[in-house]
Amino acid sequence: MARLCPSLPRNAGAKNSGEYAEFELLETLERGLSAAYTLFHSVDWSRGVGGEEQHGEIDIVVLNQAGDVLLLEVKAGDVEVKPDGIFKTCSCQPKDVTRQINKPAGIPPSFSWGMKAG
């Protein structure tokens, strides 16, 4: 069983569908991964770029004993894969999930993951 930091209270109630999806995935990963893994959730990040600061949150960080890291951005519901990225529509506004994922890792917006729309 993976280690979860911080631990979730067993009676933690999700406030919305996004939190519910995140908690469900955390519990699945915690049960399904071995003790060689540590899971961090709701990780705040910030970094300086030029003269400005950027801030955000990573939903789930998966770290193994070999030092490999996986950053997960959890979305409830459907996402749309287009040639220029992955998009989630929230409140009638499309949100660029690819850009959201790339930002904490310092990957430039012009980077292409080579995605193809299905």
BAFI-3210 file (N, C-alpha, C; in Angstrom, 3 decimals, decimal comma, padded with zeros to 6 digits):
// residues 118
n [1|2|3|4|5|6|7|8|9|10|11|12|13|14|15|16|17|18|19|20|21|22|23|24|25|26|27|28|29|30|31|32|33|34|35|36|37|38|39|40|41|42|43|44|45|46|47|48|49|50|51|52|53|54|55|56|57|58|59|60|61|62|63|64|65|66|67|68|69|70|71|72|73|74|75|76|77|78|79|80|81|82|83|84|85|86|87|88|89|90|91|92|93|94|95|96|97|98|99|100|101|102|103|104|105|106|107|108|109|110|111|112|113|114|115|116|117|118]
n.u [000,850|000,576|002,049|000,312|000,368|-000,655|-002,429|-005,761|-008,681|-010,867|-013,520|-013,640|-015,329|-016,197|-016,410|-017,245|-017,659|-015,116|-013,361|-014,339|-013,612|-010,849|-010,340|-011,281|-009,472|-007,080|-007,511|-007,695|-005,120|-003,585|-004,358|-003,693|-000,992|002,352|004,298|006,525|005,911|005,043|002,427|001,492|-000,818|-002,804|-000,786|000,772|002,486|005,109|006,970|009,630|009,690|011,516|010,754|008,452|006,142|004,807|002,012|000,353|-001,432|-000,819|-002,627|-002,123|000,885|003,000|005,496|008,268|010,540|012,793|013,040|011,548|009,047|005,638|003,268|-000,067|-003,004|-006,196|-009,364|-012,867|-015,351|-015,730|-012,980|-011,489|-009,487|-007,345|-005,404|-003,777|-003,697|-005,090|-008,364|-010,728|-014,024|-015,270|-017,752|-018,698|-016,366|-013,493|-010,771|-007,318|-005,861|-003,437|-001,606|-001,901|-000,801|001,826|002,919|003,877|006,078|007,745|007,673|007,667|004,905|004,817|005,674|005,130|003,277|002,829|000,235|-002,692|-005,817|-008,689]
n.v [-001,182|002,192|005,200|008,011|011,488|014,674|012,491|011,418|012,221|009,628|010,251|012,278|014,523|015,168|018,319|018,943|017,676|017,506|017,319|014,922|013,108|013,342|012,436|009,804|008,739|009,063|007,287|004,874|004,707|004,681|002,229|000,489|000,769|-000,194|-000,182|001,099|003,487|006,947|009,188|012,477|015,070|017,832|019,830|022,828|025,100|027,305|029,500|031,501|033,372|035,099|038,349|037,781|036,004|032,713|030,772|027,840|024,686|021,262|018,410|015,632|014,108|011,558|009,603|007,459|005,046|005,019|007,541|008,490|010,626|011,467|013,701|014,459|015,754|015,984|015,556|015,852|014,237|014,722|015,292|017,046|016,039|017,687|018,646|020,717|020,433|019,364|019,815|021,060|021,861|024,284|025,978|026,999|027,871|026,964|025,207|025,042|022,225|020,988|023,103|023,801|021,563|021,625|023,981|023,940|022,322|023,781|023,660|025,029|026,894|026,480|023,899|020,704|017,787|015,971|015,099|013,607|014,329|012,349]
n.w [000,000|-000,869|000,498|001,716|001,600|002,618|004,885|004,139|005,885|006,800|006,631|004,868|002,975|-000,349|-001,938|-004,440|-007,849|-008,986|-006,761|-005,733|-007,788|-007,591|-004,918|-005,140|-007,025|-005,592|-003,420|-004,842|-005,984|-003,625|-002,456|-004,544|-005,310|-004,404|-001,297|-002,143|-003,196|-002,823|-002,311|-002,923|-002,355|-003,578|-003,944|-003,551|-005,681|-006,723|-008,815|-010,074|-013,019|-015,190|-014,386|-013,019|-010,862|-010,769|-009,828|-008,605|-008,407|-007,949|-008,511|-007,841|-006,886|-007,728|-006,407|-006,614|-005,055|-006,607|-007,422|-009,505|-010,869|-011,163|-012,317|-011,755|-013,115|-012,253|-013,675|-013,584|-015,446|-019,030|-021,275|-023,999|-026,614|-028,664|-031,581|-030,620|-027,874|-024,652|-023,537|-021,193|-020,595|-018,550|-016,861|-019,303|-020,507|-022,264|-020,823|-020,926|-020,384|-020,930|-020,889|-018,223|-016,994|-017,956|-016,906|-014,035|-014,378|-015,891|-018,619|-021,822|-023,302|-026,046|-026,462|-027,850|-027,287|-029,194|-029,667|-031,045|-032,322|-031,689]
ca.u [000,000|001,354|001,921|-000,409|000,755|-001,109|-003,464|-007,133|-009,587|-011,751|-014,848|-013,470|-016,389|-015,875|-017,281|-017,725|-017,316|-013,668|-012,771|-014,747|-012,754|-009,496|-010,316|-011,442|-008,209|-006,103|-007,771|-007,359|-003,658|-003,077|-004,583|-003,153|000,462|003,106|004,923|007,627|005,376|004,462|001,494|001,241|-001,981|-003,076|000,535|000,943|003,802|005,367|008,292|009,898|010,031|011,825|010,423|007,132|005,938|003,673|001,513|-000,655|-001,588|-000,766|-003,602|-001,480|002,276|003,366|006,950|008,690|011,832|013,855|013,079|010,684|007,944|004,516|002,337|-001,409|-004,047|-007,421|-010,551|-014,113|-016,088|-015,050|-011,995|-011,399|-008,119|-007,209|-003,991|-003,017|-003,734|-006,242|-009,211|-011,882|-014,923|-015,795|-018,532|-018,768|-015,056|-012,515|-009,551|-006,218|-005,295|-002,046|-000,846|-001,966|000,141|003,186|003,397|004,752|007,304|008,564|007,646|007,122|003,598|004,984|006,060|004,071|003,372|002,577|-001,093|-003,550|-007,243|-009,289]
ca.v [000,000|003,427|006,178|009,211|012,679|014,280|011,459|011,924|011,678|008,649|010,830|013,480|014,651|016,002|019,491|019,021|016,485|017,483|016,765|013,521|012,360|013,361|011,550|008,427|008,323|008,935|006,048|003,770|004,647|004,302|000,789|-000,299|000,853|-000,800|000,726|001,793|004,742|007,957|010,068|013,790|015,653|019,264|020,416|024,188|025,360|028,642|029,637|032,788|033,342|036,493|039,194|037,477|034,746|031,897|029,941|026,874|023,508|019,964|017,568|014,452|013,818|010,173|009,494|006,122|005,006|005,249|008,980|008,848|011,483|011,615|014,751|014,172|016,773|015,187|016,257|015,089|014,370|014,582|016,239|016,970|016,011|018,361|018,677|021,713|020,197|018,729|020,893|020,763|023,010|024,601|027,218|027,417|028,344|025,873|025,361|024,318|021,330|020,761|024,244|023,686|020,498|022,026|025,153|023,686|021,641|024,730|023,325|026,195|026,686|026,075|022,487|019,816|016,398|015,127|014,506|013,597|014,287|011,064]
ca.w [000,000|-000,972|001,591|001,271|002,367|003,949|004,841|004,039|006,904|006,166|006,433|004,044|001,986|-001,493|-002,065|-005,821|-008,635|-009,168|-005,536|-005,648|-008,718|-007,027|-003,749|-005,617|-007,623|-004,501|-002,690|-005,731|-006,049|-002,302|-002,294|-005,645|-005,439|-003,297|-000,324|-002,819|-003,720|-001,940|-003,010|-002,334|-003,035|-003,395|-003,734|-004,062|-006,249|-007,253|-009,415|-010,690|-014,435|-015,495|-013,246|-012,474|-010,150|-011,179|-008,735|-009,000|-007,560|-008,617|-007,820|-007,251|-007,256|-007,421|-006,309|-006,198|-004,368|-007,585|-007,679|-010,631|-010,453|-012,088|-011,910|-012,266|-013,054|-012,284|-014,157|-013,550|-016,701|-020,312|-021,790|-025,455|-027,102|-029,953|-031,972|-029,857|-026,438|-023,992|-023,040|-020,336|-020,561|-017,223|-016,899|-020,714|-020,953|-022,376|-020,037|-021,546|-019,377|-021,292|-020,366|-016,767|-016,618|-018,327|-016,163|-012,883|-014,805|-016,634|-020,047|-022,519|-023,939|-027,444|-026,524|-028,340|-026,838|-030,348|-029,536|-032,224|-031,984|-032,066]
c.u [000,893|001,105|001,288|-000,076|000,044|-002,211|-004,833|-007,938|-010,583|-013,166|-014,767|-014,547|-015,967|-016,899|-017,872|-017,247|-015,812|-012,964|-013,112|-013,846|-011,335|-009,379|-010,421|-010,130|-007,129|-006,277|-007,416|-005,844|-003,056|-003,202|-003,816|-001,646|001,139|003,678|006,133|007,193|004,873|003,611|001,354|000,038|-002,162|-001,787|000,599|002,350|003,892|006,769|008,413|010,307|010,256|011,547|009,084|007,100|004,728|003,308|000,487|-000,717|-001,516|-001,693|-002,932|-000,053|002,559|004,886|007,299|010,090|013,004|013,990|012,277|009,476|006,895|003,589|000,989|-002,331|-005,356|-008,587|-011,749|-014,815|-015,176|-014,008|-011,951|-009,928|-008,112|-005,733|-003,157|-003,140|-004,974|-007,044|-010,388|-012,745|-015,530|-016,522|-018,521|-017,456|-014,121|-011,250|-008,477|-005,499|-003,818|-001,166|-000,784|-000,965|001,583|003,762|004,287|006,063|008,216|008,638|007,004|005,799|003,710|005,345|004,873|004,325|003,091|001,231|-001,845|-004,982|-007,826|-010,513]
c.v [001,242|004,317|007,442|010,380|013,916|013,233|012,123|011,370|010,752|009,181|012,111|013,498|015,585|017,125|019,612|017,786|016,371|016,887|015,286|012,655|012,253|012,397|010,089|007,905|008,149|007,623|004,826|003,594|004,180|002,790|-000,035|-000,278|000,264|000,271|001,452|003,162|005,640|008,876|011,370|014,368|017,113|020,023|021,804|024,349|026,825|028,646|031,011|032,597|034,783|037,320|038,876|036,132|034,034|030,993|028,956|025,729|022,270|019,046|016,398|014,335|012,391|010,086|008,068|006,173|005,211|006,732|009,418|009,621|011,540|012,676|014,465|015,369|016,026|016,061|015,322|015,296|014,284|015,662|016,036|017,042|016,602|018,350|019,655|021,549|019,462|019,843|020,352|022,004|023,136|025,936|027,833|027,961|027,150|026,194|024,469|023,492|021,070|021,875|024,192|022,649|020,945|023,101|024,822|023,015|022,564|024,427|024,487|025,891|026,193|024,596|021,652|018,407|015,431|014,441|014,588|013,475|012,977|011,317]
c.w [000,000|000,244|001,023|002,190|001,829|003,816|004,754|005,204|006,213|005,964|005,598|002,969|000,876|-001,605|-003,466|-006,588|-008,874|-007,969|-005,397|-006,538|-008,168|-005,845|-004,169|-006,210|-006,558|-003,755|-003,532|-005,823|-004,729|-002,086|-003,323|-005,805|-004,208|-002,380|-000,919|-003,334|-002,604|-002,804|-002,233|-003,067|-002,658|-003,089|-004,374|-004,599|-006,651|-007,839|-010,035|-012,133|-014,852|-014,257|-012,624|-011,761|-010,723|-010,013|-009,284|-008,002|-008,425|-007,824|-007,107|-007,791|-006,798|-007,483|-005,903|-005,604|-005,314|-007,921|-008,886|-010,110|-011,559|-011,521|-012,561|-012,065|-013,263|-012,719|-014,042|-014,894|-017,911|-020,549|-023,306|-025,863|-028,506|-030,331|-031,142|-028,341|-025,973|-023,343|-022,242|-020,317|-019,175|-017,320|-018,301|-021,252|-021,090|-021,583|-020,665|-020,480|-019,659|-020,734|-018,838|-016,264|-016,848|-017,416|-014,966|-013,251|-015,600|-018,120|-020,796|-023,209|-025,377|-027,588|-026,972|-027,841|-027,991|-030,273|-030,840|-031,774|-032,521|-032,762]
res [m|a|r|l|c|p|s|l|p|r|n|a|g|a|k|n|s|g|e|y|a|e|f|e|l|l|e|t|l|e|r|g|l|s|a|a|y|t|l|f|h|s|v|d|w|s|r|g|v|g|g|e|e|q|h|g|e|i|d|i|v|v|l|n|q|a|g|d|v|l|l|l|e|v|k|a|g|d|v|e|v|k|p|d|g|i|f|k|t|c|s|c|q|p|k|d|v|t|r|q|i|n|k|p|a|g|i|p|p|s|f|s|w|g|m|k|a|g]
***
